[in-house]
Amino acid sequence: MNYSSEESRLAEQVRRSRRRIGDKFNRTIIQDGKVRRARGEIYVDGEWVPKEFVERVSRRLTRSTLVGFVEFHLAVLVALGLLKLFWFGFEWLLLPLP
């Protein structure tokens, strides 16, 4: 494809501005992290948390992970029970007698 020099210049300007915006965003994120660490905050699972609350947040995250684990396994057991019940119903109602 042959682009005119004006289109090429415009495309280059867009690339430069995107790069500049990305660089500024990265610098802002890095600077924010430095400031928060200097204030004694710690980044835990997507949130900045003061040091005194880290243990409590960690316990809650562990507890919520455990609850999710138990819920998943209970759902699997219930599904297996329902499948077994459906199988017995199918066997009793629809299969011919021996």
N, C-alpha and C positions, 0 to 999 in steps of 0.2 A: 504494500500500500504506500502510495506517495502522499504525504501530508504536506500542506503548504507550510512555509516557514512561520507564518502566524500561528497555525495550529500547534506546531512543534514548540514554539516559544510559550504558548499558553499552557501546554501540557507540562513543560519544564517548570513554569511558575507554580502550577498546582502541586507538582512533586516536591518542590522546595518548601512551599508553605506547609504541606503535610508533614514533611520531615521536621520543620521548625516547631510546629504544634506538638508533635510527638516528643521532641527533645525537651520542650518546655514542660510538658506533662510529666515526663520521667524525672526531670530535675525537681519539680514540685513534690512529687511522691517521695523522692529520696530525702529532700529537705524536711518534709513533714515527719518522716520516720526518725530522722536525727533529733528533731525537736521533741518528739514524744518519748524517745528513749532517754533523752536528757532529763525529762520530767519524771522518769521512773515508770513509764508505761511499757507494757509488753504486748506484742501482737500474738493473740491466741485465737485460732480458728476464725480468722476474718474480722476480728474486733480488737481494738486497742483497749487493754485492761490495766488498771493500776495494779502495782505489785501486790498490794494487800488482798486483792480479790482473785488473784490467779489460782490459788488453791481451791477456792469455792467454785470458780468457773470450771476448773479441770474436773472436779468431782461431778458437777452437773453434766458435763459433756460425757463423762464415763457412764453415768447413770442413764442418760438418754440413749447412748449407744447400746447399753445392756437391754434397755426396754425395747429398742428396735429389734435386737437379736431375738429376744423372747417372743415378741409379737410375730415375727416372721416364722419361727419354728412352730408356734401354736397354729398359725394359719395353714402351714403345711400339714400338720397333724389333722386339723379339721377337714382339709381337702381330702386327705387319704381316707378318713372315716366316711366322708360322704361318698367317695368313689366305691368303697367297700359296700356301703349300704345300697347304692344304686346297682352294684353287681348282684348282690343277693336278691334284690327286687326283680331285676331282669331275669335271673336264673329261676326264681320261683314263679313268675308270671308268664314268661314268654318261651322258655325252653320246654320242649316236650318231655313228658315223663318217661323214665327208663323202662 
